[in-house]
Amino acid sequence: MRVLFINGSPHEKGCVFTALSEVASQIEAEAIETEFFHIGINPIRGCTGCKSCAGTGRCVYDDDGVNACAERLALADGLVVGSPVYYASANGALCAFLDRMFYAHSERFLYKPAAAVVNCRRGGAGSAFDRLNKYFTISSMPVVSSQYWNATHGFTPDELRKDLEGLQIMRTLGKNMAWMLKAIAKEGTAKIRSRQEERQRTNFIQ
Ligand SMILES: Cc1cc2nc3c(=O)[nH]c(=O)nc-3n(C[C@H](O)[C@H](O)[C@H](O)COP(=O)(O)O)c2cc1C
């Protein structure tokens, strides 16, 4: 089993990475592999709504890691997405990345447990956390919880390491993710998949 970690911070080894690493340490302790994907600092295009993905199952823009990351997630069993808090939301580049990844590929992520992690200097963690959880709850991905909302605080990794409660929240999240992965592996997903209804899509037509 493997969990994919998406680091949505421009800083590859910053606070978000530090928080995600604390989650990963507990998952690895349960003999589950982890893999990190950093979205990087190059421009990430927003979704242009061209809908070509409806026919191809891939985003038409293939130059910024969105499709490559989706391939990694399709092969993984679980997902943790980490973001710095920017103006009380998730990082804009990460939102652009996730908009396109989920719009083009979400059917391949069904039933993979997922969690969001946010890091802020001071405030706005709650709304950033909510923003990220929306990707999972529209995609039939079971959301893994912790002992508190998944946030750490710090402007630098050294500051974050002083947030002892935040680090504990990360460790609890890692343990809970490992537990949920093992429970799902035992039950399998064939039964729930077989009970899916054909999708209704009702636009608001009067
Ligand atoms: C454009 C921008 C907006 C930010 N907005 C907030 C904010 O709303 N609340 C907050 O507490 N910190 C804010 N910060 C601080 C970042 O959350 C913090 O630098 C980041 O989480 C550190 O993680 P990193 O090292 O992985 O980048 C902001 C930083 C930037 C660059």
The ligand as an SDF file (V2000), in Angstrom:
LIG
                    3D

 31 33  0  0  0  0  0  0  0  0999 V2000
    0.6930   35.3270   -0.3190 C   0  0  0  0  0  0  0  0  0  0  0  0
    0.7050   34.8560    1.1050 C   0  0  0  0  0  0  0  0  0  0  0  0
   -0.4550   34.9250    1.8570 C   0  0  0  0  0  0  0  0  0  0  0  0
   -0.4530   34.4640    3.1720 C   0  0  0  0  0  0  0  0  0  0  0  0
   -1.6260   34.4910    3.8770 N   0  0  0  0  0  0  0  0  0  0  0  0
   -1.6350   34.0420    5.1490 C   0  0  0  0  0  0  0  0  0  0  0  0
   -2.8550   34.0200    5.9010 C   0  0  0  0  0  0  0  0  0  0  0  0
   -3.9370   34.3540    5.4290 O   0  0  0  0  0  0  0  0  0  0  0  0
   -2.7880   33.5890    7.1840 N   0  0  0  0  0  0  0  0  0  0  0  0
   -1.6080   33.1690    7.7600 C   0  0  0  0  0  0  0  0  0  0  0  0
   -1.6210   32.8110    8.9280 O   0  0  0  0  0  0  0  0  0  0  0  0
   -0.4630   33.1300    7.0580 N   0  0  0  0  0  0  0  0  0  0  0  0
   -0.4470   33.5410    5.7720 C   0  0  0  0  0  0  0  0  0  0  0  0
    0.7210   33.4700    5.0430 N   0  0  0  0  0  0  0  0  0  0  0  0
    1.8890   32.7800    5.6170 C   0  0  0  0  0  0  0  0  0  0  0  0
    1.9640   31.3450    5.0710 C   0  0  0  0  0  0  0  0  0  0  0  0
    0.8280   30.6030    5.4530 O   0  0  0  0  0  0  0  0  0  0  0  0
    3.2280   30.6340    5.5740 C   0  0  0  0  0  0  0  0  0  0  0  0
    4.3210   31.3800    5.1130 O   0  0  0  0  0  0  0  0  0  0  0  0
    3.3060   29.2210    5.0420 C   0  0  0  0  0  0  0  0  0  0  0  0
    2.2750   28.4260    5.5780 O   0  0  0  0  0  0  0  0  0  0  0  0
    4.6520   28.5920    5.3840 C   0  0  0  0  0  0  0  0  0  0  0  0
    4.6750   27.2870    4.8330 O   0  0  0  0  0  0  0  0  0  0  0  0
    5.7610   26.8780    3.7270 P   0  0  0  0  0  0  0  0  0  0  0  0
    7.1020   27.0550    4.3670 O   0  0  0  0  0  0  0  0  0  0  0  0
    5.5080   25.4380    3.3820 O   0  0  0  0  0  0  0  0  0  0  0  0
    5.5570   27.7630    2.5420 O   0  0  0  0  0  0  0  0  0  0  0  0
    0.7430   33.9450    3.7430 C   0  0  0  0  0  0  0  0  0  0  0  0
    1.9170   33.8900    2.9690 C   0  0  0  0  0  0  0  0  0  0  0  0
    1.9060   34.3380    1.6730 C   0  0  0  0  0  0  0  0  0  0  0  0
    3.1700   34.2530    0.8450 C   0  0  0  0  0  0  0  0  0  0  0  0
  1  2  1  0
  2  3  1  0
  2 30  2  0
  3  4  2  0
  4  5  1  0
  4 28  1  0
  5  6  2  0
  6  7  1  0
  6 13  1  0
  7  8  2  0
  7  9  1  0
  9 10  1  0
 10 11  2  0
 10 12  1  0
 12 13  2  0
 13 14  1  0
 14 15  1  0
 14 28  1  0
 15 16  1  0
 16 17  1  0
 16 18  1  0
 18 19  1  0
 18 20  1  0
 20 21  1  0
 20 22  1  0
 22 23  1  0
 23 24  1  0
 24 25  2  0
 24 26  1  0
 24 27  1  0
 28 29  2  0
 29 30  1  0
 30 31  1  0
M  END
$$$$
